[in-house]
Every structure is written in structure tokens, then in C-alpha cells.
Amino acid sequence: MARSTVHEAFSSFSSSKKWMYDVFLSFRGEDTRNNFTGHLYMALQGAGISTFIDEQLRRGEDITGELLQAIQGSSISVIVFSRNYAESTWCLEELVKIMECRKIARQMVLPIFYHVDASDVRKQTGSFARAFKKHEEDFMLYEDKVQSWRCALNEAANLSGWALQNTEERHEAKFVRKIVDEITRQLPSEYLNIAVYPVGINSRVQDINHHLCIASNDVRMVGVLGMGGMGKTTVAKAIYNKFYHDFEGKSFLANVRETTKQTNGEVLLQEQLLSDILRTTKIKVDSVHRGINVIKKKLRGLRVLVIIDDIDRISQLNALAINPINNAWFGSGSIVLITTRDEQLLKQLRVDAIYLTEAMNEDEALELFSWHAFGNSCPDEEYLELSRSVVTYCGGLPLALEVLGCFLFGRSNIEWESALEKLERILGNDQVWEKLQISIDGLNKDGKEIFLDIACFFVGMDKNYVIQILDGCGFSAEIEIKVLLQRCLVTVDDGNKLMMHDLLQDMGREMVRGESTNHPGKRSRVWRYEDVIDVLTNKSGTEEVLGLTLNMSKYHKVSFSAEAFKNMRSLRLLQLNYAQLSDCYKYYPMHKLRWLCWHGFPLDCIPKEFMQPNLVAVDLQFSKLTQAWKDCEFLEKFKILNLSHCHHISQTPDFLKLPNLEQLILEDCECLSEVHESIGDLKALFVLNLRDCKMLKYLPRSFYSYENNTIYRRTAEPEIISSMWRRIFISAIISFVTGILLFKRIIS
């Protein structure tokens, strides 16, 4: 039973009750307080999970009564069964109360078997047998009490939980991380994932708390200032987790600087703010100016906690109806917390207080590094001096400590010394990425290429989508991205999007820029707006270019000659959002192209030259297409076609030449009235999005073919079906029920 996951255990959890604590920890103090349970408690607290541990009891109070109150007031009880757990009658009494609360209040109980077998707990054998032999002698006149302990142990050991011997190499740090990740996923979604090892976070939260003045009725705007990689976002998440329940509404707007680079980025922020605070489905906003008015009207008077992460322009706050002159629409006691690298910006905003994020002290830095390098709070003895040297070079910067710790995990003394030599050469260099680049040097060739592709093109995109594209480029993308995750070089957020710390992204892009400092057309990847304009205008692209991205949505439209791509024969990744190409497309053919993303594609039909044989994904959202294409080659590798928001397209193409199409996304194609009957031949199709295709009345009969299992595939896999089909289904059910009732009335 201990081997199974705990997903089922949470199915009966009621989130409607207001709990005092998220987690109650039950454990034998002498066994695990200063090691495993202590580490688990710190990790839970650092993840923003309110956790009760018995050292919180105040002296001079009725301990039994307060313990019972804590058990009853916790949504989840975690029991750490250790070898000597059953020797403590206190632990056994506590366990009985926990199991009673499980029955009465339907609370969750999650056992952890720490160096003990679940069967020993269940049957009271091994060390548990010895303990109960003594209990039966001591409680000879209280057989019922001893029996209640046995029953509680048996019941708890039959629940789903975790066993340390089932984890890889009995690695306690990984074991703790697994438990915290699972509990975090299952608790209410308001919680934000913070750091795996939250060293030093609590003290910084306490420091900021003095500036927040939570109990005040004033509207407060507080800035968190610090250089990149210093942990501003992590601290802001911890603040959110600690205080969000004290407010009527709350919103954490992450990566604002990056979000506003997207098309309609400020509108996206407005929609997220409204949806977060009003706790409703996504609210549509037509424009930034309308969004400002909607925010003021809908949120007026609410006491809110709004955290705005990583801003670099006042206009980003203006779009959220936040400005230094008039924030009267905020309710009394509201708090706005802003993280940024720009002190002058905070002064312009006239924030009430500025908290300067400080580097970690030596002890904190060594502990954080040790968790990532050794899986423990302190280094292995033979690596202690080497670790201190690495920590010195990192300068108390959390990001560098994490990345280098992950890089050095499991490496030999010789490899450590080699890394130290490189660090010594760059000591005093203010460019942090020079230190971080050591971890990139340890990647294999494919790993480096994927890291650079993500840094230049794919940050913020769905991980599975990116994997499909990179697989098409000949990489084992899933394996290589897993390595990047293990080394803290990329992360995956709650929406399955690939994310990368901006310092790491800067580092990757600087590596590419260094390939040819003065000639961007000779670099492997071109992403900087000015460089792309130069390459396309002067037709200076070469065979070295593997990827190019341009977003013209916020710029004056410029037309380029298709001849600019003539020499880019190695191009595999191309994004040209809202760009215009002139001249004949005969220069365009790029047989190595895997990904074509061109929002606002200007033609009414995709030229045959665009549909290259190695294409994996085509994204032509918001285009002027009236039809996809008239003809194309047989595209065996083609997996994803996204034509969402193409308001003029009336019919889909013939799919016979796309036999391996997996995702067809046609959302908001408001004139789409016909889907080609060949859709029934797409045996690999598992995502079909027809939401808001208002003119579409039916799908071809072939779509529902029983023989090729199409209908089953569409219901078994993730998908989005248009509201039209839901209405038809509901109408059919209502008609059927009405008919039955009418028939009964007639025959009666």
C-alpha cells in the first residue's frame, strides 16, 4: 500500500472548511525531530504550507487540549512512522485522535514509513512487536486502550503514503521533495510553488512584513528591489502564500516584463488580474484603456493583495490601474507588492517602502549550496573546503548557488577542482552569467543546443509543444530537457510552460551573440529586434542561422524581400509575427524548417513553397487566410496546425497529405462552416479545438467512425470541444427525458 501514490487519498478532501493548519506532523521526536522530520517541516514551511509541529506548543498550557485542537484544525495529518514510534504512548494516543478525525471530519491522513516496513506497522511486528509487549505489561488493566492503538496502527498502515526504501538510493532530500510536491499539488490552488530548499526565506518574509503593515487600513504600495538572481520572486511568492487568506481578493502576476513583450501583453495582464480576484473564468478585455475602466469598476472597494513581479516600466502598472497619483479604487487595507531591479522606477511610483533584497550570508549560502550539491544541509566532510570556496565565488547569489550546486552534484574531486579553477579566473567579474556558464559547459552537444533554443525562442511555451518541435529537429528533447530541469537551468510552471530565469536566458543569448559579435547574420540564432531587421534588410543571413524570430506587433510595419532567406539554408526555427514579405517566394524554400510561427500572416492562402517536407508545426493565428492551402507535398512529419482566430477561413484543407497530424486548433474561426471529410482518416489526432466556430453546424460522418476508433480517441485524450456540440448533446438528453415522461403520462 505504501508504494502507491496519494492522489486517491485526496479525492474525499473537502476544501470548503477553514483550516487552522494545512498539515499536522505526527512523529517520535527522539527518532526524527533533528533530521528527517525537521527537514520535512522546513520544506513544507518554505513551500508556503502552514504546518503544525509540537515545538510550537506554549509552556504552561494544556498540551493535550492544544494538540487535539491542532489535529482537528489541520486538513492533512502526516504521520512519520519510525522504528521507535510505537514506544511512545503519547504518539499512539495522538495517532488514535488522528484516525478519529479522519472518520468524523474526512481529513486526510498520509503515512510515511521512515526506515520501517509498512507490514511491521500494520501487524505490529519487528520493533513494533517489542514496544507492544512492554505496553501490554504496563497496561494490563487497560486492554481496550492497547487494542485501540493496534487498530489505529493497522488502519493507518493501510493508507496510501510513502516509504523511504522505495525512493532512489534512499536519498532523503529527494524523498522530502517528493512529499512536498505532492502535498502542494493537492492543496487548494491558491498556493504558489516556492523553492525546493527554502533557505533564508522566512527571515526575509519577516523583514518585509514590517513594511507591509498587514493590520493597517491604509492602502500600501511596497517595492522589493534587487539584482537578478537575488531571490525577489521567491520572497514575493512566500509573502503571497503567507498572507493571501487575509484578503478578499488576491493575484500574483508573474514575469510581467516578459508578458508585456507579447502581443496584447498588457491586456493579458488585465485579464489575469480580473480573473484571479473575481475567481471566475477568463474575463475578456477589448483594449488596455477599456481594461483599466473594468478593473476600477469591478474591483472597487475590495481589500486585495496584488503582487506584480519583475516590472521595468511604469506603463505596466498604469495598465493595471495602479499609479502614484490615484489608487482610490483600492479597498481599505489593500497591498500592492512590486518586484523590480530599477530603484528609480520605485521612486517614481512613490512607494510607501522599499525592501532591498540582500545576498545570502555565508551560513545560508553554504546550506543552500549543500542541499543542491549533496542533498543535505551541510557538505560532505571531504568537500567542505571546496564547498566554501564555491560559495565565496557565488557571492551569496541564490541562483548561482543552485545552478552550480546541481552541476557539481555527484562529481569527483578532480571535477570540483576544475570548476574552481574556472571560477577563480572570473573572480571579480560582475557578469553573473560568466559563473553560471560553467554549468552549461557540462552539457552534451544536444543539451547545449536545446538550452540555446529555449533561451532564444521557447521561454513561456508549452513544454510538450516544444518537445515535439525539437524532436523533429533530431534531438531526444524529452531526455535533454529533463537534464536541464535537474540542473536548475529551466523550470516548468503550473501551466506546463517552460520557464528560464532571465539571468540564464541572458547568459544563453550572450553565448550566441559571442559567435559573431559584429555580424548577426553569422550567428546560429537571431532574436534581437534590431539584429533581425539588419539581417533581413541587408539580406545578410548565412547558412549558420538555425533560428530567427521577429515580432512586429508593436512596431511600424516594414516589408522585407523573401530573397533575404535565400542563404539561410540551415534554418529550422522561424517566427515572423506580423511581418510582411514581398517578391516571389521562390527564394523562401528551407527544407530543414521544422517550426513556422507567423501570427498575422498577410496572404489569403499559404503558398506551396511554405509547406516544406520536414515541417512539424505551423502556427498562423490571427491571419488573413481564406483557405489554408490549395495544394501541398506529402508531409509525413507534420504534427501541429494552429489556425486560431483566422476570421476569414471558411473551410479546412484536405488532410490526406498530413497523415500524422496530432493537433488541429481552429478556435474562433468564426466563418468556418465546413471541415473536410478526410479528418476521419487522421488516426493520430487527439486534440481538436473548435471553440467559438459559430458557423460550423456539423462534423463529417467520418469523424465518428467506429472502425478507426476516432470517437474513443477524442474522448480519451485531452481536447476542447466546441460549445455547439455541448448544446446539441444537452438538448438531446432533455428531449429524450421529456419523451419518456410524456410516454408514461399517455400509458397511465
C-alpha positions in Angstrom: 0.0 0.0 0.0 2.9 2.4 0.8 4.1 2.1 -2.8 1.0 3.7 -4.3 0.6 7.4 -4.9 -1.6 9.6 -2.7 -3.8 11.0 -5.5 -6.7 8.8 -4.4 -6.3 9.8 -0.8 -7.2 13.4 -1.6 -10.3 12.6 -3.6 -12.6 12.9 -0.5 -10.9 16.0 0.8 -13.3 18.8 1.4 -11.8 22.2 0.7 -14.8 24.1 2.0 -13.7 24.0 5.7 -11.5 26.8 7.0 -8.4 25.1 8.5 -6.0 26.4 11.1 -3.2 24.5 9.5 -2.6 22.7 6.2 -0.5 19.9 7.7 -0.2 18.4 11.2 3.1 16.4 11.7 3.0 13.4 14.0 6.4 11.8 14.8 8.6 10.4 17.5 10.8 13.3 18.5 13.8 11.3 19.6 13.9 9.5 16.3 13.4 12.2 13.7 13.0 15.7 15.1 16.5 16.8 14.3 16.9 15.1 11.0 14.1 13.9 8.6 11.1 15.5 10.3 13.0 18.7 10.8 13.9 18.8 7.1 10.3 18.0 6.1 8.9 20.7 8.3 11.3 23.3 6.9 10.5 22.3 3.3 6.7 22.5 4.0 7.0 25.9 5.6 9.2 27.1 2.8 6.7 26.0 0.2 4.1 28.2 2.0 2.3 25.2 3.6 1.2 26.1 7.1 2.5 23.2 9.2 2.0 22.3 12.9 4.8 20.7 14.8 4.7 20.1 18.6 7.6 22.5 19.4 5.0 25.3 18.7 3.2 24.4 21.9 3.4 27.2 24.6 4.6 26.2 28.0 2.1 26.3 30.9 -0.9 25.4 28.7 -2.9 22.2 28.5 -0.8 20.4 25.9 -3.3 17.6 25.3 -6.0 20.1 24.6 -3.9 22.2 22.3 -2.7 19.2 20.4 -6.2 17.9 19.9 -7.2 21.4 18.6 -4.3 21.3 16.2 -5.2 17.9 14.9 -8.8 18.8 14.4 -7.8 22.1 12.8 -5.5 20.6 10.2 -6.6 19.5 6.7 -3.9 16.8 6.4 -2.1 14.8 9.1 1.3 13.4 8.1 2.5 10.5 10.3 6.2 9.7 10.3 6.4 6.1 11.4 10.0 5.4 12.6 11.5 2.4 14.3 10.7 3.6 17.9 7.4 5.3 17.1 5.3 2.7 19.0 7.4 3.0 22.1 5.8 6.4 22.8 2.3 6.1 24.3 2.0 9.8 23.5 2.5 9.1 19.8 0.0 6.3 19.9 -2.7 8.4 21.7 -2.0 11.1 19.1 -2.5 8.6 16.3 -5.8 7.4 17.7 -7.1 11.0 17.7 -5.9 11.5 14.1 -7.7 8.4 12.9 -10.9 9.5 14.7 -10.7 12.9 13.0 -10.2 11.1 9.7 -13.6 9.3 10.2 -15.5 12.2 11.6 -14.2 15.2 9.6 -13.0 13.3 6.5 -9.5 14.7 7.0 -6.5 13.3 5.0 -4.1 11.0 6.8 -0.8 10.3 4.9 1.7 7.8 6.4 5.4 8.0 5.9 7.4 4.8 6.6 10.8 6.0 7.6 13.2 3.0 7.6 10.4 0.7 8.7 8.2 -1.7 6.7 4.5 -0.9 6.4 3.8 -4.5 7.3 5.6 -4.1 10.7 3.3 -1.1 11.4 0.2 -2.9 10.2 0.8 -6.2 12.0 2.9 -4.8 14.9 5.9 -7.0 14.2 9.6 -6.2 14.4 10.4 -3.2 16.6 6.6 -2.6 17.0 6.2 -6.0 18.5 8.8 -5.3 21.2 7.1 -2.0 22.0 3.7 -3.6 22.4 5.0 -6.4 24.5 6.0 -3.7 27.0 2.7 -1.8 26.7 0.7 -5.0 27.4 2.7 -5.5 30.6 2.3 -1.8 31.7 -1.4 -1.5 30.7 -2.5 -4.9 31.8 -5.7 -3.5 33.3 -6.4 -1.3 30.2 -6.6 -3.9 27.3 -9.1 -1.7 25.4 -6.5 1.1 25.2 -3.8 -1.1 23.9 -6.3 -2.6 21.4 -7.2 0.9 20.2 -3.5 1.6 19.5 -3.3 -1.6 17.5 -6.3 -0.8 15.4 -5.1 2.7 14.7 -1.7 1.4 13.5 -3.4 -1.2 11.3 -5.7 1.4 9.8 -3.0 4.0 9.2 -0.6 1.5 7.6 -3.3 0.5 5.1 -3.5 4.1 3.7 -1.6 5.3 0.7 1.6 7.0 1.6 5.4 7.0 1.1 8.2 4.6 2.1 11.8 5.8 2.1 13.2 2.4 0.9 11.1 2.9 -2.3 13.0 6.1 -3.3 16.1 6.1 -5.4 19.2 5.3 -3.4 17.3 6.2 -0.2 18.0 9.9 -0.9 16.3 11.8 1.9 16.4 15.2 0.1 14.6 13.7 -2.9 12.2 11.9 -0.6 11.3 15.2 1.1 10.9 17.0 -2.2 8.6 14.3 -3.5 6.3 14.6 -0.4 6.2 18.4 -0.5 5.5 18.4 -4.3 2.6 16.0 -3.8 1.1 17.9 -0.9 1.5 21.2 -2.7 -0.3 19.9 -5.8 -3.2 18.6 -3.8 -3.8 21.6 -1.5 -6.0 24.4 -2.7 -4.6 26.0 -5.9 -4.0 29.4 -4.3 -0.7 28.2 -3.1 2.4 29.0 -5.2 5.3 26.7 -5.5 8.3 28.3 -4.0 11.9 27.0 -3.6 12.7 23.3 -3.2 15.0 24.3 -0.4 13.7 27.5 1.2 16.8 28.6 3.0 16.7 32.1 4.4 13.2 32.8 3.0 11.4 33.0 6.4 13.7 35.7 7.8 13.3 37.8 4.6 9.5 37.4 4.8 9.6 38.7 8.4 11.7 41.7 7.3 9.2 42.6 4.5 6.3 42.1 6.9 7.4 45.2 8.8 6.9 47.3 5.7 3.6 45.7 4.7 1.7 46.6 7.9 -1.0 44.0 7.3 -3.2 45.2 10.1 -3.3 48.8 8.7 -6.3 50.2 7.0 -4.1 52.2 4.6 -3.6 51.2 1.0 0.1 50.3 0.9 2.5 50.0 -2.1 5.8 48.3 -1.3 8.7 47.7 -3.6 11.1 44.7 -3.4 14.4 45.8 -5.0 17.4 43.6 -6.0 19.6 42.4 -8.9 18.6 39.5 -11.0 19.0 36.1 -9.3 18.8 37.5 -5.8 15.5 35.8 -5.0 13.0 38.6 -5.3 10.3 36.4 -6.9 10.8 33.6 -4.4 10.3 36.0 -1.5 7.3 37.6 -3.2 5.7 34.1 -3.6 6.3 33.4 0.1 4.6 36.7 1.0 1.7 35.7 -1.1 1.4 32.3 0.5 1.6 33.7 4.0 -1.0 36.4 3.7 -3.3 35.7 0.8 -6.1 34.3 3.0 -6.3 37.7 4.8 -7.7 39.4 1.7 -10.9 39.4 -0.2 -9.1 39.1 -3.5 -5.5 38.2 -4.5 -3.4 38.0 -7.6 0.2 37.1 -8.4 1.2 38.5 -11.8 4.4 36.7 -12.7 7.1 37.7 -15.3 5.4 41.0 -16.1 8.4 42.2 -18.1 8.3 39.1 -20.4 4.5 39.1 -20.6 4.3 42.7 -21.9 6.6 41.8 -24.7 3.9 39.5 -26.1 1.2 40.7 -28.5 -1.5 42.3 -26.3 0.6 41.5 -23.3 -0.9 44.3 -21.1 -4.4 43.1 -21.9 -3.4 39.6 -20.9 -2.2 41.0 -17.5 -5.5 42.9 -17.1 -7.5 39.7 -17.8 -5.4 37.7 -15.4 -5.8 40.3 -12.6 -9.6 40.3 -13.0 -9.9 36.6 -13.2 -7.7 36.0 -10.2 -9.5 38.4 -7.9 -13.1 37.8 -9.0 -12.4 34.0 -9.1 -14.1 33.4 -12.4 -13.4 32.1 -15.8 -11.2 34.2 -18.0 -12.6 37.7 -18.5 -12.2 39.2 -22.0 -10.9 42.7 -22.3 -11.0 44.5 -25.7 -8.2 47.1 -25.1 -5.9 48.4 -22.5 -8.0 51.6 -21.9 -11.2 49.6 -21.5 -9.4 47.2 -19.2 -8.4 50.0 -16.9 -12.0 51.1 -16.5 -13.2 47.5 -16.0 -10.5 47.0 -13.2 -11.6 50.1 -11.4 -15.3 49.2 -11.7 -15.2 45.5 -10.9 -12.6 45.7 -8.1 -13.6 48.9 -6.5 -13.6 48.8 -2.7 -12.2 45.2 -2.4 -9.4 44.6 0.0 -6.9 43.0 -2.3 -3.3 41.6 -2.3 -1.7 42.2 -5.7 1.9 41.1 -6.3 3.4 42.4 -9.6 6.6 40.5 -10.3 9.5 41.9 -12.4 8.4 45.3 -13.9 10.7 47.6 -15.8 8.2 50.3 -17.0 5.6 52.4 -15.2 3.2 51.8 -18.2 2.9 48.2 -17.0 1.4 49.4 -13.7 -0.7 52.1 -15.4 -2.3 49.3 -17.5 -3.4 47.7 -14.1 -4.9 51.0 -12.9 -2.1 51.4 -10.4 -0.3 54.8 -10.4 1.4 57.1 -7.9 -1.4 59.7 -8.0 -4.7 57.9 -7.7 -5.3 54.5 -6.3 -8.6 55.4 -4.7 -10.4 52.4 -6.2 -8.5 50.1 -3.8 -10.3 48.9 -0.8 -9.1 49.8 2.7 -6.1 47.7 3.8 -5.1 46.6 0.3 -1.5 45.9 -0.5 0.4 46.1 -3.8 3.9 44.5 -3.8 6.2 45.2 -6.7 9.5 43.4 -7.5 12.0 45.2 -9.8 15.7 45.8 -10.5 15.0 49.6 -11.0 15.2 51.7 -7.9 14.4 54.9 -9.8 11.1 53.3 -11.0 10.1 52.7 -7.4 10.8 56.3 -6.5 8.7 57.5 -9.5 5.9 55.3 -8.2 6.3 56.9 -4.7 6.0 53.6 -3.0 5.5 53.6 0.8 8.6 51.5 1.5 11.4 49.8 -0.4 12.9 46.5 0.8 16.4 45.8 -0.6 16.9 42.1 -1.2 20.3 41.2 0.3 22.7 38.5 -0.7 22.7 35.3 1.5 25.1 35.3 4.4 27.9 32.7 4.5 25.9 30.2 6.5 22.7 30.5 4.4 24.7 30.3 1.2 26.6 27.2 2.3 23.4 25.5 3.4 21.5 26.2 0.1 24.5 25.1 -2.0 24.8 21.9 0.1 21.2 20.9 -0.4 21.7 21.1 -4.2 25.2 19.6 -4.3 24.8 16.9 -1.6 21.1 16.6 -0.8 21.9 17.6 2.8 22.0 20.8 4.9 25.8 20.6 5.1 28.6 19.4 2.8 30.3 16.0 3.0 33.4 16.3 5.1 35.9 15.8 2.3 34.2 18.5 0.2 33.8 21.1 3.0 36.6 23.4 2.0 35.9 23.1 -1.7 32.3 24.0 -1.0 33.3 27.0 1.0 35.4 28.2 -2.0 32.5 27.8 -4.4 30.1 29.7 -2.1 32.7 32.5 -1.9 32.8 32.9 -5.7 28.9 32.8 -5.9 28.8 35.9 -3.7 25.6 34.9 -1.9 23.5 34.8 -5.1 20.8 32.1 -4.7 20.5 31.4 -8.4 24.3 30.8 -8.8 24.3 28.6 -5.7 21.5 26.5 -7.0 22.9 26.1 -10.6 26.4 25.3 -9.5 25.2 23.0 -6.8 23.2 21.0 -9.2 26.1 21.0 -11.7 28.6 19.6 -9.1 26.2 17.0 -7.6 27.8 13.6 -7.7 31.0 14.8 -9.3 34.6 13.8 -8.3 37.2 15.9 -6.5 39.0 16.4 -9.8 35.9 17.8 -11.5 35.3 20.1 -8.5 38.8 21.5 -8.7 38.4 22.1 -12.4 35.3 24.1 -11.8 37.0 26.1 -9.1 39.8 27.0 -11.5 37.3 28.4 -13.9 35.6 30.3 -11.1 39.0 31.8 -10.0 39.6 33.1 -13.4 36.4 35.1 -13.4 36.5 36.3 -9.8 35.7 39.9 -9.7 33.7 39.8 -13.0 30.4 41.5 -12.4 28.7 39.4 -15.1 27.0 36.7 -13.1 26.4 34.6 -16.2 30.1 34.1 -16.5 29.9 32.0 -13.3 26.7 30.3 -14.4 28.2 29.3 -17.8 30.3 26.6 -16.1 27.1 24.5 -15.8 26.4 24.9 -19.5 29.9 23.6 -20.3 29.0 20.3 -18.6 26.1 19.6 -21.1 26.5 17.4 -24.1 26.2 18.9 -27.6 22.4 18.3 -27.9 21.8 19.7 -24.4 23.6 22.9 -25.2 21.7 23.3 -28.5 18.3 22.8 -26.7 19.3 25.2 -23.9 20.1 27.9 -26.5 16.9 27.2 -28.5 14.8 27.6 -25.3 16.7 30.8 -24.3 16.2 32.4 -27.7 12.8 31.2 -28.8 10.7 29.0 -26.4 10.5 30.6 -22.9 6.9 30.6 -21.9 5.7 28.0 -24.4 4.1 24.6 -23.5 6.7 22.0 -22.7 5.1 19.3 -24.8 4.8 21.6 -27.8 8.5 22.5 -27.6 9.4 18.8 -27.2 7.6 17.9 -30.4 9.3 20.6 -32.4 12.8 19.8 -31.0 12.2 16.1 -31.6 11.6 17.0 -35.2 15.0 18.7 -35.3 16.6 15.3 -34.5 17.1 15.7 -30.7 15.9 13.5 -27.9 14.2 16.5 -26.4 12.4 14.9 -23.5 15.6 13.4 -22.1 17.7 16.5 -22.6 15.1 18.8 -21.1 14.9 16.5 -18.1 18.7 17.1 -17.7 18.1 20.9 -17.9 15.4 20.6 -15.2 17.7 18.6 -12.9 20.4 21.2 -13.3 18.0 24.1 -12.5 18.7 25.6 -15.9 15.0 25.6 -16.8 11.8 25.1 -14.8 8.2 24.1 -15.7 5.4 26.2 -14.2 2.0 25.0 -13.1 0.7 25.5 -16.6 3.4 23.2 -18.1 5.2 26.1 -19.6 9.0 26.1 -20.0 10.5 28.9 -17.9 14.0 30.1 -17.5 15.5 32.7 -15.1 16.2 35.8 -17.0 19.9 35.7 -16.0 20.2 32.3 -17.5 18.3 33.5 -20.6 20.7 36.4 -20.8 23.6 34.1 -20.5 22.4 31.8 -23.3 21.8 34.8 -25.6 25.2 36.2 -24.8 26.8 32.9 -25.8 25.0 33.2 -29.1 26.0 36.8 -29.6 29.6 35.9 -28.9 29.6 33.6 -32.0 29.9 36.7 -34.2 29.9 40.0 -32.3 29.6 42.3 -35.3 27.7 40.2 -37.8 24.4 38.9 -36.6 23.8 37.1 -39.9 26.6 34.7 -39.0 25.2 33.7 -35.6 23.3 30.4 -35.1 20.2 32.3 -33.7 18.9 35.8 -34.3 16.3 37.1 -31.9 17.1 40.8 -31.1 14.8 43.1 -33.0 17.5 45.4 -34.3 19.7 42.5 -35.4 16.8 40.7 -37.2 15.9 44.0 -39.0 19.5 44.4 -40.1 19.8 40.8 -41.3 16.5 40.9 -43.3 17.0 44.4 -44.7 20.6 43.8 -45.9 20.0 40.1 -46.8 23.0 39.2 -44.7 21.7 35.9 -43.3 24.1 32.9 -43.8 24.0 29.2 -43.6 25.0 29.5 -40.0 21.5 30.7 -39.0 19.4 27.9 -37.4 16.7 30.1 -35.9 15.2 33.6 -36.4 12.4 35.3 -34.5 10.8 38.7 -35.2 7.7 40.2 -33.6 6.4 43.3 -35.4 3.2 43.7 -33.4 4.4 46.8 -31.5 6.4 48.3 -34.3 5.7 50.2 -37.6 5.2 47.6 -40.3 8.2 47.1 -42.6 8.2 44.9 -45.7 11.2 42.6 -46.4 12.1 40.8 -49.5 11.7 37.0 -49.4 15.2 36.9 -51.0 16.5 37.7 -47.5 16.1 34.0 -46.7 18.0 32.8 -49.8 21.2 31.9 -48.0 19.6 30.6 -44.7 19.6 27.0 -45.9 20.0 25.6 -42.3 17.0 27.5 -40.9 14.9 25.2 -38.7 13.0 27.6 -36.4 11.3 30.7 -37.9 8.9 33.2 -36.3 7.8 36.2 -38.2 4.8 37.6 -36.3 3.0 40.4 -38.2 5.9 40.8 -40.7 5.4 41.4 -44.4 7.3 39.7 -47.2 7.4 40.9 -50.8 8.7 39.4 -54.0 8.5 35.9 -55.2 8.6 33.1 -52.7 10.9 31.0 -54.8 13.8 32.2 -52.6 11.9 31.0 -49.5 12.3 27.2 -49.6 14.0 26.0 -46.4 14.0 22.2 -46.5 15.2 22.0 -42.9 12.4 24.1 -41.4 10.6 22.4 -38.6 8.7 25.3 -36.9 6.9 28.1 -38.7 5.1 30.7 -36.5 3.7 33.7 -38.3 0.8 35.4 -36.4 -0.9 37.9 -38.7 0.2 36.1 -41.9 -0.7 38.6 -44.6 -1.8 36.3 -47.5 -5.2 34.7 -48.2 -3.6 31.3 -48.9 -0.4 29.6 -47.8 2.0 29.3 -50.7 3.0 25.8 -51.7 6.7 26.8 -51.0 5.9 27.3 -47.3 4.8 23.7 -46.7 8.2 22.1 -46.5 8.6 18.3 -46.1 10.3 18.4 -42.7 7.7 20.8 -41.0 6.5 19.7 -37.6 4.4 22.7 -36.5 2.7 25.6 -38.2 1.1 28.4 -36.2 -0.7 31.1 -38.3 -3.0 32.6 -35.7 -4.8 36.0 -36.4 -4.1 35.6 -40.2 -6.0 36.8 -43.2 -6.3 33.3 -44.7 -9.5 32.5 -46.6 -8.2 28.9 -47.1 -5.2 27.1 -45.7 -3.6 25.9 -49.0 -4.6 24.7 -52.4 -2.0 22.0 -52.6 0.9 20.8 -50.6 3.5 18.0 -50.6 3.0 14.8 -48.5 4.1 16.0 -45.0 4.8 12.9 -43.0 6.4 14.7 -40.1 3.6 17.3 -39.7 2.1 17.2 -36.1 0.5 20.5 -35.2 -1.6 23.0 -37.2 -2.9 26.1 -35.4 -5.1 28.5 -37.4 -7.0 30.0 -34.4 -8.6 33.5 -34.9 -8.4 33.3 -38.6 -11.7 35.0 -39.1 -12.0 34.7 -42.9 -11.3 31.0 -43.4 -14.4 29.1 -44.3 -13.2 25.5 -44.8 -10.4 23.3 -43.7 -7.9 21.8 -46.2 -7.8 18.2 -47.3 -5.9 16.3 -44.5 -4.9 13.3 -46.6 -1.3 14.6 -47.0 -1.0 15.2 -43.3 -1.4 11.5 -42.1 0.3 12.1 -38.7 -1.4 15.3 -37.6 -1.9 15.2 -33.9 -3.3 18.6 -33.0 -5.7 20.7 -35.0 -6.6 24.0 -33.4 -9.2 26.2 -35.1 -10.5 28.3 -32.2 -12.5 31.4 -33.0 -12.6 30.7 -36.8 -15.9 32.4 -36.9 -16.6 31.9 -40.6 -15.6 28.2 -40.6 -18.6 26.3 -41.9 -17.0 23.0 -43.2 -14.5 20.5 -42.0 -13.1 18.3 -44.8 -14.3 14.7 -44.6 -10.7 13.5 -44.5 -10.5 14.4 -40.9 -11.8 10.9 -40.2 -8.6 9.5 -41.6 -6.4 11.2 -39.0 -5.7 8.3 -36.8 -3.1 10.2 -34.7 -5.4 13.2 -34.0 -6.0 13.7 -30.3 -6.6 17.4 -29.9 -9.3 19.1 -31.8 -10.3 22.7 -30.8 -13.4 24.1 -32.4 -14.3 26.5 -29.7 -16.3 29.6 -30.9 -16.5 28.3 -34.5 -20.1 29.8 -34.7 -20.8 28.9 -38.3 -19.9 25.2 -38.0 -23.1 23.1 -37.9 -21.7 19.6 -38.0 -18.7 17.4 -38.5 -18.3 14.9 -41.3 -19.7 11.4 -40.6 -16.1 10.0 -41.0 -15.2 11.8 -37.8 -17.3 9.4 -35.8 -16.0 6.3 -37.5 -16.1 3.3 -35.1 -13.7 1.3 -37.2 -10.7 3.6 -36.8 -11.5 4.3 -33.1 -11.7 8.1 -33.7 -14.5 8.8 -31.3 -12.8 6.9 -28.5 -9.5 8.6 -29.1 -11.1 12.0 -28.8 -12.8 11.3 -25.6 -9.8 9.6 -24.0 -7.3 12.3 -24.7 -7.1 16.0 -23.7 -9.3 18.1 -26.0 -11.6 21.1 -26.3 -14.9 20.5 -27.9 -17.0 23.5 -29.2 -19.9 24.7 -27.1 -22.1 24.0 -30.0 -21.7 20.2 -29.5 -22.3 20.5 -25.8 -25.6 22.3 -26.5 -26.6 19.7 -29.0 -25.9 16.9 -26.5 -27.8 18.6 -23.7 -30.7 19.3 -26.0 -30.8 15.6 -27.0 -30.8 14.5 -23.4 -33.7 16.9 -22.5 -35.7 15.7 -25.5 -35.2 12.1 -24.5 -36.2 12.6 -20.9 -39.3 14.7 -22.0 -40.3 11.9 -24.4 -40.1 9.3 -21.6 -42.2 11.4 -19.2 -44.8 12.1 -22.0 -45.0 8.4 -22.8 -45.6 7.4 -19.2 -48.3 10.0 -18.9 -50.1 8.6 -22.0 -50.0 5.0 -20.9 -51.2 5.9 -17.4 
